[in-house]
């Protein structure tokens, strides 16, 4: 079994907002443990070309950002860069996606196949966005899944609670970073 840690949307414009500090702390502990165990780490971020040509006006969720953010979510802008606390090392992969799921518009599936991954451990912001969409797609692709509940966060605590408590368990094992680390 080859395990990969996916840290998703831990970028300045998303996880760098106030209120996500405990989630970032948990993700940092997971990252340290993965690095110590030589578990491959893949960072996922969302970013677009200037002017957001990838976003259809029919996409309600993303067209809202295109219209409101200017080019804040463009590929080279500070808001799309991984937060300093979790800075990827040179030997760690960074995947750029174009929608909520880490798989959509990215080369994540190809990279996971190349690594021989069959077991994914997920953390991300937000639970109702990237984590939910990625869990659903990864489950459909037959990956074994673990969601690190404290390394996930959502602007709406109730959404987070329902997802990790009721929605994810049929498709993924839900645990904390400390429990995952103690399993060695």
C-alpha positions in Angstrom: 0.0 0.0 0.0 1.3 3.4 -1.0 0.0 6.3 1.1 0.0 9.9 -0.1 -0.9 13.0 2.0 -3.0 15.6 0.1 -3.0 19.1 1.6 -5.6 21.0 -0.3 -6.2 24.7 -0.7 -3.8 25.7 2.1 -3.1 28.8 0.2 -2.9 32.4 1.3 -6.2 33.5 -0.1 -8.1 30.6 1.5 -6.4 29.0 4.5 -4.6 32.2 5.3 -7.8 33.9 6.3 -8.4 34.5 10.1 -10.1 31.6 11.9 -8.2 28.8 10.1 -5.1 28.9 12.4 -6.0 25.6 14.3 -6.6 23.9 10.9 -3.2 25.0 9.7 -1.6 23.9 12.9 -3.1 20.4 12.5 -2.0 20.3 8.8 1.5 21.3 9.9 1.6 18.3 12.3 0.4 16.0 9.6 3.0 17.4 7.2 5.8 16.9 9.7 4.7 13.3 10.3 4.4 12.5 6.6 7.9 13.9 6.0 9.3 12.0 8.9 7.7 8.8 7.6 8.8 9.5 4.0 5.1 9.6 2.9 4.8 11.5 -0.3 3.0 14.8 0.0 1.1 16.6 -2.7 -0.1 20.1 -2.2 -3.2 21.2 -4.2 -4.1 24.8 -4.9 -6.7 26.5 -7.0 -5.6 29.1 -9.5 -6.5 30.5 -12.9 -5.1 32.3 -15.9 -5.4 36.1 -15.7 -9.0 37.0 -16.5 -10.2 33.5 -15.5 -10.9 32.2 -19.0 -11.4 28.7 -17.4 -14.6 29.8 -15.7 -17.8 29.7 -17.5 -20.4 32.4 -16.7 -22.7 29.4 -16.1 -20.6 28.2 -13.1 -22.4 29.9 -10.2 -19.7 29.2 -7.6 -16.6 30.2 -9.6 -18.0 33.0 -11.8 -18.8 34.8 -8.5 -15.0 34.9 -7.8 -14.1 35.9 -11.4 -16.4 38.8 -11.1 -15.4 39.9 -7.6 -11.7 39.1 -7.2 -10.1 40.8 -10.2 -7.0 38.6 -10.8 -6.4 37.7 -7.1 -6.8 34.0 -7.9 -4.4 34.1 -10.9 -1.7 31.5 -11.0 1.2 33.8 -10.0 -0.7 36.0 -7.4 0.1 35.8 -3.7 -3.4 34.5 -2.8 -2.9 31.3 -4.8 0.5 30.4 -3.2 0.8 27.8 -0.5 1.0 29.4 3.0 4.6 29.8 4.3 3.9 27.6 7.3 3.4 24.6 5.0 5.8 25.6 2.3 6.5 22.7 -0.1 10.0 21.3 -0.3 11.7 21.0 -3.7 10.9 17.3 -3.9 7.2 17.7 -3.1 4.6 18.1 -5.8 2.2 21.0 -6.2 -0.9 20.5 -8.3 -3.0 23.3 -9.6 -6.8 22.6 -10.0 -9.6 24.6 -11.6 -12.6 23.6 -9.6 -13.5 22.3 -6.1 -12.2 18.7 -6.6 -8.5 18.3 -6.5 -8.9 16.1 -9.6 -10.7 18.6 -11.8 -8.6 20.5 -14.2 -5.3 19.1 -12.7 -2.9 16.3 -13.3 -3.5 14.8 -9.9 -4.7 11.4 -11.2 -1.6 11.0 -13.4 0.7 11.9 -10.5 -1.0 9.5 -8.1 -0.8 6.7 -10.7 2.9 7.5 -11.1 3.5 7.3 -7.4 1.5 4.0 -7.2 -0.8 5.6 -4.6 -3.8 3.6 -3.4 -4.3 5.2 0.0 -5.0 9.0 0.3 -4.9 11.0 3.5 -6.7 14.3 3.1 -6.7 17.7 4.8 -8.0 20.9 3.4 -9.9 24.2 3.5 -12.8 24.1 3.0 -14.5 20.9 4.2 -17.6 21.7 2.1 -15.6 22.5 -1.0 -12.3 20.8 -1.8 -12.5 18.1 0.8 -16.1 17.0 0.0 -15.5 17.1 -3.8 -12.2 15.2 -3.6 -13.5 12.6 -1.2 -16.4 11.9 -3.5 -14.3 11.6 -6.6 -11.5 9.7 -5.0 -14.0 7.2 -3.5 -15.4 6.7 -7.0 -11.9 6.1 -8.2 -11.5 3.3 -5.6 -8.8 5.0 -3.4 -8.7 4.1 0.3 -9.4 7.3 2.1 -8.6 8.9 5.4 -9.9 12.4 6.3 -8.0 14.2 9.0 -10.9 16.0 10.6 -8.9 18.6 12.5 -6.8 19.3 9.4 -10.0 20.3 7.6 -12.0 23.4 8.2 -15.0 25.3 6.8 -16.2 28.8 7.3 -19.5 27.2 8.6 -18.7 24.9 11.6 -22.0 23.1 11.2 -21.1 22.1 7.6 -17.8 20.8 8.8 -19.5 18.9 11.7 -22.1 17.2 9.5 -19.6 16.2 6.8 -17.0 14.7 9.1 -19.6 13.1 11.3 -22.1 11.8 8.9 -21.3 12.3 5.2 -17.6 11.1 5.0 -17.7 8.0 7.1 -19.4 5.7 4.6 -16.6 6.5 2.1 -13.6 7.4 4.2 -12.1 6.8 7.6 -12.3 10.0 9.6 -9.7 10.5 12.3 -7.6 13.3 13.9 -4.0 14.1 13.0 -2.8 12.9 16.4 -4.6 9.6 16.0 -3.2 9.2 12.4 0.4 10.1 13.6 0.2 7.6 16.6 -0.7 4.8 14.1 2.8 5.1 12.7 
